[in-house]
Amino acid sequence: MPLLEEYPNAPDFFFAYRHWLSFPSVQRKPGGWEFEGHFYPDYLFVGGASFAIERVARRYCTGTGLDIGAGLWPLPGATAVDLERGPGHGRTLDEFADSSQDYVFSSHCLEHITDWRTALASWIRKLKRGGRLFLYLPHPECAIWRPGSPFVGDGHKWQPTPEILKSALAELQGNLIAHDDGPDAMRSFFVCAEFGLTPRFPVV
């Protein structure tokens, strides 16, 4: 009898489970996984992190905008941009004029980019005056998402923190308008900044 992952169109999870269980530091528990002494429920592993922040994001992401790295779960109303899969598959940032978007949203994408500061600058260039950048990212306290963990391997190139992102957005002339340093239920945090207007309060 073939292994489950050898069947045609086998879900990605079939491959992932066997891979994760090959690590002595990982244990399967009812409803989730134990890693480095902490329990992580299954919902953290199925994708769609953007659903956890959608209600908040839509307060700030209005008008015409992009969801960069949208995968299979784009923010409703946004144009999906993704190099690998989903409705935005194959669409690139170059297809959009500079200063053309009211917002750019991105969930659990920036940590996959080595030269993330350059990426941020390129995203910001797409914003109109007063446009907003909304970033949702894995929290540093969440061990499963740290670079090199059995769950992400080398897919995560660096470890975002609220402090790093706030500082980077300030350097790029952003005005922080909302943030939650987390971790929330999705073990994540968010920052939202406005660009092209006079700052109303300092980034802290």
Secondary structure, DSSP 8 states (H G I E B T S, - for coil): ---GGGSTT--HHHHHHHHHHTSTTEEEETTEEEETTEEEEGGGGSS-GGGGTHHHHHHH--SSEEEET-TT---TTSEEEBSSSSTTBT--GGGS-TT-EEEEEEES-GGG-TTHHHHHHHHHTTEEEEEEEEEEEE-TT-GGGSTTSTTTTTS--S---HHHHHHHHHHTTEEEEEEE-S--TTSEEEEEEEESS--SS---
